[in-house]
């Protein structure tokens, strides 16, 4: 008797494979993968929450709030606010964009400065500039030819990873603050 189920499954196996949906469109390219990474960390919610969603709706006061670490069970980055993290992202994305354009990027040797120069009175401008900067990086990648893409791929991949990392921190801080809406993608 056990042979019948095996024979039936073998008989229907080709039907299952025949009904498997085929991927739509052309195969991914290095450019399309890099653009997808940039957009998913900027403003297109897919596998995780992008930075635009993570900072949306915060008041300057909320952006300024710093959770206090109380030991290893508190996952918050001590002494960082959402605003500080957003300013840090703006700083390094701005430097990366200048570098990608072949311009001289003025960078600091003290990474602490990239967090500590945040000013809550400039919160709306900070998130506006971050959005504009990320859009400019995407446009640069979109207009680049294959040789340029190959040359900048490593930098672009690191930009996306860095943005995703700090966006996760932003969400943790908002959760600790009580200002995160789980309907935005992370409960």
ROBA-868896 format. One record per residue: residue number from 0; z, y negated, x of N, C-alpha, C in turn. Coordinates in Angstrom, 3 decimals. Each point is the difference from the previous one (the first is absolute). Last residue first. Example, Ala and Ser with C-alpha at 12.3 -4.5 7.8 and 13.67 -1.06 7.14 Angstrom:
2
+-----+----------+----------+----------+----------+----------+----------+----------+----------+----------+
: seq :      n_z :      n_y :      n_x :     ca_z :     ca_y :     ca_x :      c_z :      c_y :      c_x :
+-----+----------+----------+----------+----------+----------+----------+----------+----------+----------+
:   1 :    7.080 :    2.250 :   12.850 :    0.060 :   -1.190 :    0.820 :    0.730 :   -1.090 :   -0.770 :
:   0 :   -0.070 :    5.720 :    0.290 :    0.000 :   -1.190 :   -0.890 :    0.000 :   -1.200 :    0.900 :
+-----+----------+----------+----------+----------+----------+----------+----------+----------+----------+
***
This chain:
187
+-----+----------+----------+----------+----------+----------+----------+----------+----------+----------+
: seq :      n_z :      n_y :      n_x :     ca_z :     ca_y :     ca_x :      c_z :      c_y :      c_x :
+-----+----------+----------+----------+----------+----------+----------+----------+----------+----------+
: 186 :   15.461 :  -45.089 :    6.700 :    1.245 :   -0.002 :   -0.785 :    1.191 :    0.323 :    0.876 :
: 185 :   -5.231 :   -2.217 :    0.360 :    1.020 :    0.781 :    0.710 :    1.261 :   -0.050 :   -0.823 :
: 184 :   -4.022 :   -2.191 :   -1.623 :   -0.485 :    1.083 :    0.834 :    1.019 :    0.829 :    0.732 :
: 183 :    0.286 :   -3.698 :   -3.420 :   -0.999 :   -0.475 :    0.954 :   -0.413 :    1.076 :    1.002 :
: 182 :    3.485 :    0.384 :   -3.323 :   -1.302 :    0.162 :   -0.632 :   -1.139 :   -0.461 :    0.922 :
: 181 :    4.720 :   -0.520 :    1.034 :   -0.576 :    1.306 :    0.344 :   -1.356 :    0.268 :   -0.659 :
: 180 :    2.333 :   -4.668 :    1.572 :   -0.379 :    0.640 :   -1.271 :   -0.670 :    1.332 :    0.332 :
: 179 :    3.659 :   -3.338 :    2.836 :   -1.207 :    0.835 :   -0.009 :   -0.201 :    0.630 :   -1.365 :
: 178 :    3.758 :   -2.801 :    1.671 :   -1.143 :   -0.779 :   -0.471 :   -1.298 :    0.802 :   -0.049 :
: 177 :    4.661 :    1.022 :    1.700 :   -0.117 :    0.150 :   -1.443 :   -1.172 :   -0.768 :   -0.579 :
: 176 :    1.685 :    0.778 :    4.703 :    0.255 :   -1.288 :   -0.635 :    0.028 :    0.119 :   -1.521 :
: 175 :   -1.213 :    3.700 :    2.673 :    1.407 :   -0.298 :    0.259 :    0.420 :   -1.296 :   -0.697 :
: 174 :   -4.531 :    1.156 :   -0.213 :    0.793 :    0.970 :   -0.761 :    1.488 :   -0.284 :    0.178 :
: 173 :   -2.984 :   -2.535 :    2.540 :   -0.037 :   -0.398 :   -1.412 :    0.788 :    0.967 :   -0.873 :
: 172 :   -0.472 :    1.055 :    4.540 :    0.853 :   -1.185 :   -0.157 :    0.024 :   -0.444 :   -1.460 :
: 171 :   -2.917 :    3.504 :    1.097 :    1.396 :    0.435 :    0.125 :    0.947 :   -1.183 :   -0.211 :
: 170 :   -4.585 :   -0.945 :    0.145 :    0.366 :    0.676 :   -1.248 :    1.448 :    0.488 :    0.055 :
: 169 :   -1.802 :   -1.913 :    3.884 :    0.109 :   -1.023 :   -1.044 :    0.459 :    0.633 :   -1.310 :
: 168 :   -1.031 :    2.844 :    3.593 :    1.282 :   -0.682 :    0.198 :    0.236 :   -1.050 :   -1.087 :
: 167 :   -4.170 :    2.134 :    0.038 :    1.054 :    0.940 :   -0.397 :    1.388 :   -0.615 :    0.157 :
: 166 :   -3.616 :   -2.392 :    1.645 :   -0.008 :   -0.048 :   -1.467 :    1.047 :    0.963 :   -0.551 :
: 165 :   -0.815 :    0.007 :    4.622 :    0.849 :   -1.108 :   -0.424 :   -0.002 :   -0.197 :   -1.516 :
: 164 :   -2.727 :    3.472 :    1.803 :    1.380 :    0.192 :    0.453 :    0.911 :   -1.111 :   -0.530 :
: 163 :   -4.695 :   -0.334 :   -0.645 :    0.614 :    0.989 :   -0.893 :    1.474 :    0.201 :    0.337 :
: 162 :   -2.544 :   -2.791 :    2.840 :    0.195 :   -0.621 :   -1.313 :    0.678 :    0.960 :   -0.972 :
: 161 :   -1.194 :    1.668 :    4.224 :    1.063 :   -0.993 :    0.141 :    0.303 :   -0.654 :   -1.349 :
: 160 :   -3.680 :    2.923 :    0.249 :    1.254 :    0.749 :    0.130 :    1.195 :   -0.956 :    0.072 :
: 159 :   -4.326 :   -1.918 :   -0.055 :    0.323 :    0.639 :   -1.280 :    1.328 :    0.743 :    0.056 :
: 158 :   -1.648 :   -1.871 :    3.990 :    0.334 :   -1.067 :   -0.945 :    0.433 :    0.615 :   -1.331 :
: 157 :   -1.703 :    2.900 :    3.254 :    1.379 :   -0.410 :    0.275 :    0.453 :   -1.137 :   -0.917 :
: 156 :   -4.478 :    1.452 :   -0.284 :    0.883 :    1.084 :   -0.445 :    1.469 :   -0.364 :    0.229 :
: 155 :   -3.252 :   -2.954 :    1.672 :    0.046 :   -0.042 :   -1.474 :    0.936 :    1.086 :   -0.535 :
: 154 :   -0.851 :   -0.042 :    4.643 :    0.794 :   -1.169 :   -0.402 :    0.157 :   -0.051 :   -1.516 :
: 153 :   -2.823 :    3.304 :    1.755 :    1.386 :    0.284 :    0.351 :    0.918 :   -1.146 :   -0.425 :
: 152 :   -4.740 :   -0.520 :   -0.562 :    0.602 :    0.990 :   -0.908 :    1.474 :    0.250 :    0.291 :
: 151 :   -3.577 :   -2.920 :    2.180 :    1.244 :   -0.538 :   -0.580 :    0.774 :    1.007 :   -0.846 :
: 150 :   -4.247 :    0.996 :    2.290 :    0.807 :   -0.714 :    0.984 :    1.355 :   -0.449 :   -0.553 :
: 149 :   -3.267 :    2.111 :   -2.798 :    0.493 :    0.966 :    0.988 :    0.937 :   -0.682 :    1.000 :
: 148 :   -2.191 :   -2.770 :   -3.070 :    1.003 :    0.843 :   -0.676 :    0.599 :    0.996 :    0.980 :
: 147 :   -3.595 :   -2.580 :    1.490 :    1.210 :   -0.809 :   -0.096 :    1.125 :    0.809 :   -0.661 :
: 146 :   -4.213 :    1.995 :    0.168 :    0.522 :   -0.127 :    1.363 :    1.311 :   -0.793 :   -0.007 :
: 145 :   -2.407 :    0.453 :   -4.103 :    0.640 :    1.249 :    0.429 :    0.606 :   -0.096 :    1.401 :
: 144 :   -0.365 :   -4.592 :   -2.658 :   -0.943 :    1.112 :    0.167 :    0.745 :    1.210 :    0.568 :
: 143 :    2.242 :   -4.003 :   -3.183 :   -0.231 :    0.506 :    1.358 :   -1.033 :    1.125 :    0.007 :
: 142 :    1.950 :   -2.377 :   -3.912 :   -1.230 :   -0.572 :    0.560 :   -0.340 :    0.534 :    1.396 :
: 141 :    3.982 :    1.428 :   -2.382 :   -1.136 :    0.217 :   -0.892 :   -1.315 :   -0.500 :    0.608 :
: 140 :    4.106 :   -0.859 :    2.209 :   -0.380 :    1.416 :    0.103 :   -1.246 :    0.275 :   -0.833 :
: 139 :    1.801 :   -4.286 :   -0.324 :   -0.481 :    0.212 :    1.359 :   -0.487 :    1.437 :    0.172 :
: 138 :    2.122 :   -1.132 :   -4.009 :   -1.352 :   -0.564 :    0.061 :   -0.610 :    0.180 :    1.381 :
: 137 :    4.508 :    1.283 :   -0.623 :   -0.900 :    0.889 :   -0.747 :   -1.439 :   -0.496 :    0.071 :
: 136 :    3.278 :   -2.764 :    1.834 :   -0.157 :    1.205 :    0.833 :   -0.948 :    0.971 :   -0.688 :
: 135 :    1.170 :   -3.811 :   -2.421 :   -0.889 :   -0.348 :    1.111 :   -0.217 :    1.196 :    0.930 :
: 134 :    3.113 :    0.420 :   -3.533 :   -1.357 :   -0.072 :   -0.540 :   -0.992 :   -0.293 :    1.121 :
: 133 :    4.507 :   -0.180 :    1.082 :   -0.412 :    1.396 :   -0.204 :   -1.409 :    0.070 :   -0.571 :
: 132 :    1.880 :   -4.273 :    0.485 :   -0.213 :    0.610 :    1.308 :   -0.487 :    1.440 :   -0.135 :
: 131 :    1.278 :   -2.379 :   -3.877 :   -1.249 :   -0.528 :    0.551 :   -0.346 :    0.653 :    1.335 :
: 130 :    4.158 :    1.091 :   -1.978 :   -1.103 :    0.518 :   -0.809 :   -1.343 :   -0.460 :    0.569 :
: 129 :    3.814 :   -1.816 :    1.957 :   -0.095 :    1.424 :    0.326 :   -1.154 :    0.635 :   -0.759 :
: 128 :    1.054 :   -4.469 :   -0.996 :   -0.662 :    0.122 :    1.306 :   -0.142 :    1.466 :    0.408 :
: 127 :    2.409 :   -0.888 :   -3.926 :   -1.397 :   -0.415 :   -0.190 :   -0.780 :    0.174 :    1.295 :
: 126 :    4.631 :    0.724 :    0.059 :   -0.702 :    1.132 :   -0.619 :   -1.467 :   -0.336 :   -0.282 :
: 125 :    2.671 :   -3.417 :    1.929 :    0.003 :    1.181 :    0.876 :   -0.780 :    1.136 :   -0.632 :
: 124 :    0.789 :   -3.935 :   -2.515 :   -1.044 :   -0.190 :    1.006 :   -0.105 :    1.210 :    0.933 :
: 123 :    3.482 :   -0.122 :   -3.236 :   -1.311 :    0.136 :   -0.650 :   -1.157 :   -0.134 :    0.992 :
: 122 :    4.440 :   -0.594 :    1.825 :   -0.294 :    1.343 :   -0.487 :   -1.360 :    0.110 :   -0.699 :
: 121 :    2.667 :   -3.726 :    2.342 :   -1.437 :    0.243 :    0.162 :   -0.433 :    1.364 :   -0.543 :
: 120 :    4.546 :   -1.463 :    0.048 :   -0.684 :   -1.080 :   -0.724 :   -1.522 :    0.151 :    0.084 :
: 119 :    2.963 :    2.961 :    2.381 :   -0.142 :    0.320 :   -1.427 :   -0.708 :   -1.102 :   -0.777 :
: 118 :   -0.635 :    1.404 :    5.172 :    0.682 :   -1.072 :   -0.713 :   -0.256 :    0.212 :   -1.495 :
: 117 :   -0.460 :    2.822 :    5.122 :   -0.217 :   -0.082 :   -1.443 :    0.860 :   -1.101 :   -0.599 :
: 116 :   -0.157 :    1.625 :    4.657 :   -0.579 :   -1.301 :   -0.332 :   -0.296 :   -0.142 :   -1.494 :
: 115 :    1.753 :    4.042 :    2.277 :    0.983 :   -1.059 :   -0.185 :   -0.568 :   -1.373 :   -0.314 :
: 114 :   -2.553 :    4.128 :    1.011 :    0.794 :    0.177 :   -1.213 :    0.781 :   -1.274 :   -0.315 :
: 113 :   -2.587 :    0.275 :    3.897 :   -0.959 :    0.235 :   -1.089 :    0.703 :    0.295 :   -1.317 :
: 112 :    2.387 :   -0.568 :    4.160 :   -0.502 :   -1.273 :   -0.526 :   -0.906 :    0.205 :   -1.206 :
: 111 :    1.557 :    3.704 :    2.535 :    1.019 :   -0.510 :   -0.919 :   -0.451 :   -1.309 :   -0.641 :
: 110 :   -2.430 :    2.176 :    3.555 :   -0.369 :    0.399 :   -1.355 :    1.002 :   -0.502 :   -1.042 :
: 109 :   -1.424 :   -1.777 :    4.920 :    1.231 :    0.340 :   -0.708 :   -0.324 :    0.284 :   -1.467 :
: 108 :   -3.246 :   -1.481 :    3.043 :    0.520 :    1.172 :    0.702 :    1.291 :    0.483 :   -0.660 :
: 107 :   -4.305 :   -2.570 :   -2.447 :    1.298 :   -0.179 :    0.637 :    0.387 :    1.263 :    0.759 :
: 106 :   -5.070 :   -2.180 :   -1.228 :    1.041 :    0.937 :   -0.417 :    1.258 :   -0.260 :    0.804 :
: 105 :   -5.191 :   -2.027 :   -1.322 :    1.263 :   -0.378 :    0.627 :    1.083 :    0.919 :   -0.556 :
: 104 :   -5.447 :    0.695 :    0.666 :    1.129 :    0.128 :   -0.921 :    1.267 :   -0.401 :    0.731 :
: 103 :   -5.526 :   -0.962 :    0.522 :    1.270 :    0.147 :    0.711 :    1.119 :    0.020 :   -1.035 :
: 102 :   -4.924 :    1.775 :   -1.324 :    0.716 :   -1.240 :    0.271 :    1.284 :    0.293 :    0.766 :
: 101 :   -3.344 :    3.098 :   -1.980 :   -0.260 :   -0.399 :    1.374 :    0.661 :   -1.309 :    0.375 :
: 100 :    0.307 :    2.641 :   -4.159 :   -1.066 :   -1.004 :    0.000 :   -0.372 :   -0.443 :    1.417 :
:  99 :    3.575 :    3.018 :   -0.708 :   -1.212 :    0.666 :   -0.491 :   -1.197 :   -0.948 :   -0.029 :
:  98 :    4.274 :   -1.752 :    1.144 :   -0.485 :    0.912 :    1.041 :   -1.309 :    0.660 :   -0.421 :
:  97 :    2.194 :   -2.633 :   -3.189 :   -0.519 :   -0.852 :    1.082 :   -0.592 :    0.867 :    1.106 :
:  96 :    2.198 :    2.252 :   -3.445 :   -1.257 :   -0.576 :   -0.472 :   -0.632 :   -0.876 :    1.082 :
:  95 :    4.286 :    1.753 :    0.825 :   -1.027 :    1.048 :    0.058 :   -1.355 :   -0.541 :   -0.443 :
:  94 :    3.736 :   -2.839 :   -0.373 :   -0.323 :    0.231 :    1.414 :   -1.110 :    1.044 :    0.139 :
:  93 :    1.664 :   -0.734 :   -4.295 :   -0.705 :   -1.192 :    0.450 :   -0.425 :    0.155 :    1.464 :
:  92 :    2.715 :    3.280 :   -1.837 :   -1.351 :    0.117 :   -0.552 :   -0.851 :   -1.203 :    0.396 :
:  91 :    4.542 :   -0.028 :    1.246 :   -0.760 :    0.992 :    0.777 :   -1.397 :    0.223 :   -0.556 :
:  90 :    2.901 :   -3.150 :   -2.241 :   -0.124 :   -0.344 :    1.414 :   -0.917 :    0.972 :    0.730 :
:  89 :    1.178 :    0.914 :   -4.495 :   -0.934 :   -1.114 :    0.108 :   -0.254 :   -0.338 :    1.465 :
:  88 :    3.309 :    3.166 :   -0.880 :   -1.344 :    0.539 :   -0.266 :   -1.057 :   -1.091 :    0.117 :
:  87 :    4.439 :   -1.382 :    0.372 :   -0.340 :    0.847 :    1.151 :   -1.403 :    0.590 :   -0.173 :
:  86 :    1.818 :   -2.281 :   -3.639 :   -0.371 :   -0.952 :    1.051 :   -0.426 :    0.750 :    1.271 :
:  85 :    1.691 :    2.557 :   -3.531 :   -1.316 :   -0.541 :   -0.363 :   -0.483 :   -0.990 :    1.063 :
:  84 :    4.336 :    1.716 :    0.478 :   -0.993 :    1.053 :    0.230 :   -1.409 :   -0.489 :   -0.324 :
:  83 :    3.574 :   -2.873 :   -0.917 :   -0.118 :    0.183 :    1.447 :   -1.054 :    1.053 :    0.328 :
:  82 :    1.108 :   -0.680 :   -4.532 :   -0.734 :   -1.131 :    0.556 :   -0.213 :    0.121 :    1.496 :
:  81 :    2.689 :    3.141 :   -2.221 :   -1.408 :    0.200 :   -0.370 :   -0.842 :   -1.114 :    0.608 :
:  80 :    4.320 :    0.771 :    2.733 :   -0.255 :   -0.232 :   -1.417 :   -1.455 :    0.343 :   -0.285 :
:  79 :    3.812 :    1.491 :    4.001 :   -1.364 :   -0.361 :   -0.395 :   -0.045 :   -0.198 :   -1.512 :
:  78 :    3.927 :    1.522 :    2.651 :   -0.390 :   -1.348 :    0.397 :   -1.470 :   -0.327 :   -0.247 :
:  77 :    1.046 :    5.085 :   -0.096 :    1.015 :   -1.044 :    0.062 :   -0.604 :   -1.295 :    0.520 :
:  76 :   -2.383 :    3.951 :   -2.730 :   -0.040 :   -0.568 :    1.350 :    0.958 :   -1.186 :    0.057 :
:  75 :    0.781 :    4.218 :   -3.365 :   -0.582 :   -1.340 :    0.131 :   -0.044 :   -0.430 :    1.458 :
:  74 :    1.819 :    4.185 :   -2.125 :   -1.290 :    0.023 :    0.697 :   -0.597 :   -1.379 :    0.253 :
:  73 :    5.061 :    2.340 :   -0.453 :   -0.724 :   -1.138 :   -0.556 :   -1.326 :   -0.113 :    0.752 :
:  72 :    3.213 :    3.205 :    1.265 :   -0.443 :    0.369 :   -1.347 :   -0.736 :   -1.139 :   -0.702 :
:  71 :    2.065 :   -0.263 :    4.500 :   -1.206 :    0.826 :   -0.023 :   -0.497 :    0.372 :   -1.402 :
:  70 :    2.896 :   -4.550 :    0.584 :    0.025 :    1.284 :    0.678 :   -1.251 :    0.807 :   -0.260 :
:  69 :    0.630 :   -4.213 :   -2.010 :    1.376 :    0.496 :    0.016 :    0.052 :    1.391 :    0.605 :
:  68 :   -3.286 :   -4.813 :   -0.387 :    0.085 :    1.419 :    0.318 :    1.461 :    0.399 :    0.081 :
:  67 :   -2.210 :   -4.041 :   -2.915 :    0.869 :    0.280 :    1.140 :    0.094 :    1.506 :    0.192 :
:  66 :   -4.050 :   -3.346 :   -2.151 :    1.006 :    1.030 :   -0.244 :    0.843 :    0.211 :    1.257 :
:  65 :   -2.613 :   -4.530 :   -1.669 :    0.086 :    0.986 :    1.084 :    1.066 :    1.027 :   -0.346 :
:  64 :   -3.357 :   -4.124 :   -2.505 :    1.168 :    0.882 :   -0.046 :   -0.061 :    1.073 :    1.094 :
:  63 :   -3.499 :   -3.359 :   -1.211 :    0.930 :   -0.356 :    1.075 :    1.175 :    0.975 :    0.121 :
:  62 :   -3.317 :    0.196 :   -3.490 :   -0.681 :    0.291 :    1.265 :    0.917 :   -0.239 :    1.190 :
:  61 :    1.500 :   -1.163 :   -4.338 :   -0.045 :    1.457 :    0.156 :   -0.649 :    0.376 :    1.329 :
:  60 :    0.012 :   -4.544 :   -1.071 :    1.378 :    0.463 :    0.202 :    0.046 :    1.516 :    0.195 :
:  59 :   -4.133 :   -2.034 :   -1.112 :    0.394 :   -0.285 :    1.380 :    1.425 :    0.485 :    0.309 :
:  58 :   -2.417 :    2.691 :   -3.785 :    0.309 :   -1.411 :    0.172 :    0.326 :   -0.242 :    1.484 :
:  57 :   -3.240 :    3.973 :   -2.084 :    1.265 :   -0.355 :    0.647 :    0.159 :   -1.514 :    0.075 :
:  56 :   -3.910 :    2.583 :   -1.742 :    1.064 :   -0.367 :   -0.929 :    1.324 :   -0.366 :    0.632 :
:  55 :   -3.410 :    2.956 :    2.869 :   -0.308 :   -0.739 :   -1.235 :    1.258 :   -0.272 :   -0.820 :
:  54 :   -0.593 :    2.624 :    4.215 :    0.594 :   -1.340 :    0.055 :   -0.171 :   -0.791 :   -1.295 :
:  53 :   -1.709 :    4.522 :    0.529 :    1.385 :    0.050 :    0.488 :    0.673 :   -1.369 :    0.011 :
:  52 :   -4.652 :    0.536 :   -1.073 :    0.863 :    0.452 :   -1.095 :    1.465 :   -0.053 :    0.420 :
:  51 :   -3.166 :   -0.991 :    3.277 :   -0.074 :   -1.025 :   -1.050 :    0.886 :    0.357 :   -1.187 :
:  50 :   -0.464 :    3.139 :    3.620 :    0.894 :   -1.122 :    0.262 :   -0.074 :   -1.070 :   -1.089 :
:  49 :   -1.103 :    5.101 :   -1.369 :   -0.495 :   -0.948 :    0.996 :    0.924 :   -1.212 :    0.119 :
:  48 :    1.089 :    5.311 :   -1.452 :   -0.001 :   -1.390 :   -0.461 :   -0.537 :   -0.909 :    1.106 :
:  47 :   -1.639 :    5.177 :   -0.327 :    1.276 :   -0.700 :    0.133 :   -0.191 :   -1.452 :   -0.414 :
:  46 :   -3.525 :    3.089 :   -0.404 :    1.024 :    0.978 :    0.338 :    1.382 :   -0.619 :    0.092 :
:  45 :   -3.143 :   -3.107 :   -1.871 :   -0.554 :    1.350 :   -0.058 :    1.132 :    0.987 :    0.266 :
:  44 :   -1.142 :   -5.647 :   -0.867 :    0.981 :    1.082 :   -0.131 :   -0.714 :    1.336 :   -0.130 :
:  43 :   -1.445 :   -4.764 :    2.225 :   -0.536 :    1.057 :   -0.849 :    0.982 :    1.175 :   -0.027 :
:  42 :    0.318 :   -4.148 :    2.740 :    0.027 :   -0.344 :   -1.428 :   -0.540 :    1.071 :   -0.934 :
:  41 :    1.409 :    0.409 :    5.023 :   -0.075 :   -1.413 :   -0.370 :    0.166 :   -0.191 :   -1.507 :
:  40 :   -0.295 :    4.242 :    2.341 :    1.228 :   -0.642 :    0.482 :    0.058 :   -1.469 :   -0.384 :
:  39 :   -3.745 :    2.628 :   -1.171 :    1.156 :    0.685 :   -0.595 :    1.322 :   -0.553 :    0.513 :
:  38 :   -4.136 :   -1.665 :    1.747 :    0.180 :   -0.395 :   -1.408 :    1.209 :    0.672 :   -0.629 :
:  37 :   -1.211 :    1.125 :    4.482 :    0.381 :   -1.410 :   -0.099 :    0.298 :   -0.400 :   -1.439 :
:  36 :   -1.669 :    4.343 :    0.737 :    1.362 :   -0.150 :    0.522 :    0.478 :   -1.445 :   -0.124 :
:  35 :   -4.443 :    0.907 :   -1.147 :    0.905 :    0.601 :   -0.994 :    1.447 :   -0.131 :    0.453 :
:  34 :   -3.330 :   -1.362 :    3.007 :    0.121 :   -0.940 :   -1.127 :    0.936 :    0.541 :   -1.066 :
:  33 :   -1.008 :    2.826 :    3.598 :    0.818 :   -1.131 :    0.450 :    0.191 :   -1.026 :   -1.112 :
:  32 :   -2.877 :    3.615 :   -0.866 :    1.377 :    0.481 :    0.129 :    0.921 :   -1.144 :    0.424 :
:  31 :   -4.624 :   -0.827 :   -0.198 :    0.551 :    0.155 :   -1.355 :    1.443 :    0.487 :    0.036 :
:  30 :   -2.346 :   -0.438 :    4.136 :    0.198 :   -1.300 :   -0.645 :    0.645 :    0.163 :   -1.368 :
:  29 :   -1.299 :    3.863 :    2.299 :    1.155 :   -0.609 :    0.653 :    0.318 :   -1.344 :   -0.652 :
:  28 :   -2.371 :    3.207 :   -3.269 :   -0.325 :   -0.437 :    1.353 :    1.266 :   -0.557 :    0.631 :
:  27 :   -1.140 :    3.707 :   -4.326 :    0.672 :   -1.156 :    0.576 :   -0.493 :   -0.293 :    1.422 :
:  26 :   -3.332 :    2.251 :   -3.587 :    1.209 :    0.386 :    0.738 :    0.642 :   -1.236 :    0.640 :
:  25 :   -2.760 :   -0.779 :   -4.517 :   -0.256 :    0.454 :    1.364 :    1.294 :    0.409 :    0.703 :
:  24 :   -0.142 :    0.378 :   -5.381 :   -0.384 :   -0.968 :    1.016 :   -0.189 :    0.596 :    1.372 :
:  23 :    3.114 :    2.629 :   -3.344 :   -1.030 :   -0.970 :   -0.371 :   -0.288 :   -0.911 :    1.183 :
:  22 :    1.796 :    5.323 :   -0.155 :    0.354 :   -1.390 :    0.294 :   -1.159 :   -0.935 :   -0.340 :
:  21 :    0.628 :    4.502 :   -2.777 :   -0.528 :   -0.397 :    1.304 :    0.425 :   -1.449 :    0.258 :
:  20 :    2.469 :    3.905 :   -3.212 :   -0.751 :   -1.264 :    0.089 :   -0.422 :   -0.295 :    1.435 :
:  19 :    0.598 :    4.915 :   -2.197 :    0.753 :   -0.926 :    0.831 :   -0.800 :   -1.280 :    0.156 :
:  18 :   -1.519 :    4.025 :   -2.265 :    0.519 :   -1.098 :   -0.806 :    0.838 :   -0.996 :    0.801 :
:  17 :   -1.941 :    3.993 :    1.884 :   -1.126 :   -0.755 :   -0.538 :    0.484 :   -1.205 :   -0.794 :
:  16 :    3.125 :    3.131 :    1.718 :   -0.569 :   -0.829 :    1.061 :   -1.160 :   -0.852 :   -0.505 :
:  15 :    1.916 :    3.001 :   -3.015 :    1.008 :   -0.986 :    0.373 :   -0.563 :   -0.924 :    1.069 :
:  14 :   -2.589 :    3.655 :   -1.322 :    0.024 :   -1.029 :   -1.035 :    0.999 :   -1.101 :    0.336 :
:  13 :   -0.336 :    3.882 :    2.778 :   -1.114 :   -0.937 :    0.200 :   -0.037 :   -1.114 :   -1.061 :
:  12 :    3.386 :    3.404 :   -0.462 :    0.195 :   -0.860 :    1.162 :   -1.177 :   -0.947 :    0.227 :
:  11 :    0.485 :    3.705 :   -3.306 :    0.086 :   -1.386 :   -0.428 :    0.154 :   -0.995 :    1.159 :
:  10 :   -0.276 :    4.755 :    0.790 :   -1.132 :   -0.312 :   -0.854 :   -0.014 :   -1.484 :   -0.376 :
:   9 :    3.647 :    1.808 :    2.393 :   -1.181 :   -0.116 :    0.865 :   -1.231 :   -0.397 :   -0.799 :
:   8 :    3.939 :    0.898 :   -2.355 :    0.157 :   -1.237 :    0.771 :   -1.181 :   -0.202 :    0.946 :
:   7 :    0.148 :    3.984 :   -2.515 :   -0.227 :   -1.158 :   -0.866 :    0.117 :   -1.311 :    0.783 :
:   6 :    1.053 :    4.005 :    2.232 :   -1.440 :   -0.084 :   -0.259 :   -0.332 :   -1.206 :   -0.872 :
:   5 :    4.522 :    0.895 :    0.781 :   -0.638 :   -0.418 :    1.247 :   -1.499 :   -0.158 :   -0.204 :
:   4 :    2.583 :    1.693 :   -3.560 :    0.242 :   -1.433 :    0.217 :   -0.667 :   -0.505 :    1.276 :
:   3 :   -0.456 :    4.701 :   -0.865 :   -0.686 :   -0.840 :   -0.974 :    0.296 :   -1.491 :    0.196 :
:   2 :    2.260 :    3.440 :    2.568 :   -1.340 :   -0.317 :    0.495 :   -0.733 :   -0.921 :   -0.966 :
:   1 :    4.393 :    1.964 :   -0.795 :    0.009 :   -1.246 :    0.746 :   -1.390 :   -0.396 :    0.494 :
:   0 :    0.706 :    4.229 :   -2.412 :    0.000 :   -1.214 :   -0.801 :    0.000 :   -1.274 :    0.840 :
+-----+----------+----------+----------+----------+----------+----------+----------+----------+----------+
***
